[in-house]
Amino acid sequence: MYFNKTNIKANNNNLNNNEADYPLFILVSILIIVSIVFSYSLTVYTVDFFGYDQFHFFIRQGLVGISAIFIMWYFSLLDPDKIVKKIGMGLFIGFFIIMILMPFLPGFMVTESGGANRWIRLPGFSLSPVEFFKIGFIYFLSWSFHRKVIHQPKKIGLIEEMLLLAPYFFTFFIVVFIIAFLQKDLGQVVLLAIIMVVLLIFANRSFKIFLTLGTIAIVGVFGLIIVAPHRIQRIHSWWAMVQDGILSVLPSWAETYLRIDDLPEPYQVSHSLNAIHNGGFFGQGVALGDLKVGFLSEVHTDFVLAGLTEEIGLVGLMLISTIMFLIIWRIFKISRRVENPIYHLFTLGIALMIIIAFLINSYGISGMIPIKGIAVPLLSYGGSSMLSVALAIGLVLSISRVAKEEKVIKKVKDK
């Protein structure tokens, strides 16, 4: 439900003295503290292998975590009308340019991973531009959809609608080229594509455009997979693990065409499942997990949920998942209560960014889908991921200061 600009401005002025959504602030802070604790617990083998001090990861994650909490608190005190647009557009334009320039930067300024430059080296740490670009991209979509898409009539021809959305498709194709080809990070492209489609739904577009976009997306993802041997190998590895279960429910003739013999099972996912199994209901105890000791690498980053489950069990994982979904629920609540349509779409996009990344990682480490290499928001070790999510949550907290109370919304609807 949208209101005219005069009402929005008047309501924002009346609500600027409201407090931010501090339950959201507390919930996010809890997950940050959990991340700091397990950055020590899960890195025992990594510290020994590389010869680091035993508190190396703990100190670094602690500094990042404290900075993240401060960022959220600071932004929660600010007027969103003064900061959200500047920061959103700044992140979009600034990091878009940085990602374009990264392939041309000298080797001492970038860190290579999988044959692609994904991090920029700065004094004392590395920065992943795509993590911050995602926030800017979400704001760009929210801002531009409000200006050119929401107010357009829904019942227009498919060609007219495609032309209306053409600038966003063109922008997204450039993003796909940069992230999927230059940085070889298909997981982030999938995440951004889902966010863009969902925001289009809330921007009041017709169903036929989603069928068209869905077809283009399927063909596009298939094309991005077949042109990259490492992605085909990853899918083969995943299929080796799940093919028995899938083929058991399909007709017998399907096995002739779909079964692939002599495929190696994914080493990481196999140990991830072992870690989850070892955890049982209540876990082996904090710092007492076994699979992190040389068996499950990257247990503090991409496989942090598996490491957590081994040490605090299914009960602990359910508690963490509950906190994560409460965070999403609080953001959705803010999105529903805020009157500014740009803020509505932006907060919705931030919630999607967090929950989609969480689900993709969860499904990946459990073998339900191929591993995408996406960090768990607020839990995986890494400064770029945590600081970018904290910045996004800080903007949401700022926006929450101008959100109406439930009873006010009810009165408006009754009228």
N, C-alpha and C positions, 0 to 999 in steps of 0.2 A: 504494500500500500504506500503510495507516494503522495507528498504534499507539495504545495507550491513553494517557491523560494522565500517568499515573505514570511510564511508560517515557519519554515525551517529556521530562518535567521532569528526570528523572535523567540522560538522555543529554545534554540541554542543559547541565546543570551540569558534566558531565564534559568537554564540548567547548567551553566558554566561553573557554578559553585558547588555542584554535586560532587560527591566522592567517586573515585574510580571503583571498579569491581574488584575489591580486595580479596574476596574468596578465590577469584581467578589468579591473582598475584600469589596467594599462599599455595595453591595447588601446583602452580608451575615451579615455585621455589622448592617445594618438597621433592619434585623429580630432579631438580638441579642438584640438591643435596645428595640424593641417592646416587646420581652419576658421579659425584666427587668421591663418595665412599667406595664405590666399586671400581673407580679408576685406580685405586690402590689394590683392592682385593683381586681383580682379574688380570693384573699385569705382572704377576710374580715371575712367570717364565720369561716374558718379554724383557723385563728389567735385567734379569740374569743373562739372557742371551746376548743383549747388546752392551752389557757392562754399565748400565745406568745406575745411578743411585736409587735405592729402593723407594724413595719418595718422589722420583722424577715425574711420573705421570700424575700423581696425587697433587703435587704442588702446582703443576701447570693447569690441571683441570680445576683446582681450587681457585686459582687466580681468575680463570675465565668464568667460573661459576659465580664468584662474588661480583665480578664486573657485570655479568648478565643480570643478576638480581638488582644491582644498582641502576642499570639501564632501564629496566622495567619500572622501578620505583620512580625514577626521574621523569620518564615520559608520562607516567600516570598523573603527574601534577600539572601537565601542560594542556593548553587549549588545542584541541585537534585541528581547528580551523587555521591555526598558525603553523602547524608542523607537518600534518599528514601529507598534504600535496607536495610540499617542498622535498620531504624525505622520500616519498614514493617515486616522484619523477626523477629525483636525483639518483636514486638507486637504479632505476630503469635505464636512464641514459648513461650514467657513469660506468656501470658494470657491463652494459652492452658494448660500449667502446673498448673497455678493458679486455673482454672476451675475444673481440675481433683482433686486437693487437697481440694477444698472448702467443700465437704461433710464430710471431716475428720477433719476440723478445729473446735476448741472449740467454744461453743456458744457465748462467749463474743467477738469473732472476726468476726462473721457473723450476718447478719440480715435476718430473715426468712420472706418469703412472699408466701402465698398459699401452705405452707408445704414444701417449697424448699428454700435452701440457695442461694440467688441471689446477695447479696451485702456483701462486706467486710468492716468492720468497721475500720475506720482510725480516728486519732484525729481530731475532728471537723466536719467530714463528712463521708459518705459511698461511696464506689466505686463499680460500676457494671462492672465486668470484661468482660462480653459479648460485651459491647459497644465498647471496645477497640480491642477485639479479632476480630470483624467483619472487621476492617481495615486491620489487619494482614492477615486474611484469604483471603481477596481480593488481597492483594499483593502476597501472596503465590500462588494463582491460576494464576495470571498474569505472575509471574516469571516462574512457572513450565510449564504453557501452552506454553510459548515462547520457552523454552528449549526442550520440548519433543513432543509437539502436533502440533504446527503451521507448522513445517517443515516436518511433516510426510505426505505421499501421502493421498489425500482425498478418492481415490477409492481403499479401502481395504475392506475385508470382515468384517461382523458384529462382529464375534468372535475376529478377530485381533484388531478391533477398541475398543472393550470392554476391551481386555487385555491392550491396550495402555492407556486407561483411568482408569484402575483398581486401581492404587495408589490413585487417587483423589476420587474415590468412597469409598475406604476404609477409607481415611481420613475423608470424609464427614459423613460416618456412625458413626465414633467415635464422631464427632461433634454433630450429631443427638442424640446419646445416652446421651452425657453430657448435652446438652441444653434442649432437649425434655423430657428426663426421670429424670435426676438428678435435673435440674432447672425448669422443667415443663413449658417451654417457647416455645410452638409450633410456635408462631408468628415469632420469630427470625429464626427458622429453615426454615419456608416457605420463608422468605426474602432471606436467604443465598442460598437456593436451586434455586430460580429464578435467582439470580445473577450468580451462577455457570453455569446454562443452557445458559443464554444469552452470557456469556463470551466464552462458547464453540462454540456458533454460530459464534462469531467474531474470534474464533481461527480456523475457516475453517474446521469444521467437517461436516460429511455427514448428510442428513436429517433422515436416518434410525436410527441413534443413538439418535436423539431427540424423535422419536416415542417410542423407547425403554425406554429412560429416563422418558418420560411422563407417560408411563404405570407404571413404577416402582414408580414414585412419587405419582401417584394417589392411588395406593395400599398402599404405605407407609404412606401417610397422613391418609387414612382411618383406617389403623391399629393403628396409634398413637392416633386416636380419640377414637376408641372403647375400648382401654385398660385404658382410663382415664375417670372416671365417671364425673369429673367436666367439661370436654370438651363436653361430650354428653349433659349434662345439659345446657351448654351454647348454643349449637346448637338448642336444644328444645326451649329454651327461645327465640332465634332469629326467629325460625320457627313460633312460636305463633304470632309474630308481622307481618310476611310477608306472611303467608300462604293464607290469603284471596285474596290478590292481585295476587299471583302466580296461585292459583287454578282457579281464574276467567277466565284465558286465556287458561286453559287446558281443555281437554274433560271432560264431567261430570263424567265419570266412574272413573277418576283419584282421585276424591275427596274421594271416598270410601276407597282408600288405603293410601292416603297421609294426609288427615285431622286428626289432633290430638286435641281433645277437652280438656278443663280444664288445659291448660298450662298457667302459669303466664307469662305475657309480661315482657321483660327486663326493670327493674326499671330505670337503668342509661340511657339507650338509649331513653326511653320514655321522660325523662326530658331533654335529650340532644336535641331531636326534638322540645320540647316545647321552649327551649332556642333559638334555631335557628328561630322558628316561631315568638317569641317575638321580636327578633331583627329587623325584617322587612328589609326594604331597607337601612335605615340609622342608625339603632341601637337606644338603649335607652340612650346612652352616656357612656363614660368611667367612671367606678366605679358605674354605676347606674343599673346594671343588677340585676334581682330578683332571678333567678334560682340558682345562686351560694350561696344564703343564706340558706343553709341547705337542699336544694333539690337535687342538682347535686354535689355529692362528687367528688373529684379528678378533679375538674374543671380546676385547674392550671397545671395538668399533662396530663393524657390520654385524657381528654375532653376539652383541652384548645381551640380547634377550635370552639366548641359550645359556650364556654364562651365569646370568642372574637366576635363571630357573634351576640350574644345578645347585646353586648355593642357598637359595631361599624357597625353592620348591614351587609347585603349582599354586599353592596358596599365595605366596609372595608375588608370583607373576599376575595372578588375578587381581591382587590389590593394586599393583602398578598399572595394570590395564584399566581398572576402575578409575584411578586418578586421571589417566589419560583421557578417558571418555567423559569424565566430569569436566575436564578442561574444554573439550570440544563442546559439551552442552552449554557451558557458561558463555563461550564465544557465540554459539548459535543464538543464545538468549539475547545477548547484546545486539547481534545482527537484526533480530526480529524487532527489538525495541527502538532502534535508532531510526530517525526520520530521514536523514540525509541519504538519498539513494546511492551515492558513491560510497559512503561509509558502510551502508548495508551490504553492497556487493564485495567491498574490500574485506570486511570482517568475515563474511562467508567464505571468501577465497582463502584467507589465512587458516580458518578451521579445516578446510579441505586439504590444504598443503600439509598440515600436521597429521591428520588422520589417514590420508592416503599413504604417506610415507611410512607411518606406523604399520599399516596393514600390509603394504608391499613387503616390508622387511619381515614381518611376522610370517606371512605366507611363504616367503623365500627360505627362511631358516628351517621351516618345518617341511620343506620339500613340495609344497602344494603348487608353487610356481617356480620358474627358474630364478636364481639369485640375480638381483638387479644392482647390488652395491650401493643401496641408499641407506644413509645413516638413520638411526632411530632418533626422532626429535627429542632433545633434552636429556637423552640417556647415553647415546654413543659418545665416546671420547673424541674430542676435536673442537677447536676454538671457533672455526668458521660456522659450523652447524649450530652450536649453542648460541653464539652471539647473534646470528641472523634470526633465529627463532625468538630470542629474547627481545630483539628490536621489533619484530613483528608483534609480539605480545604487548610490548610497551605501547605501540601505536593503537592496538585494540583497547588497552586500558585507558588511553587518552580519549578514545572515541566513547568509551563507556560513560564518561563524565557527562556527555550530552544525550544519553539515552533516557527515554521516558520510563517511569515506573509502570508496572503492570496495570495498576488501577487506572492510570491516565490513559493507557492504550484502550482499556475496556470502555471507558467513557467516550473516547473518540469514535470507537466502532459502533457504540450504541446510538450515537448521534447520526 
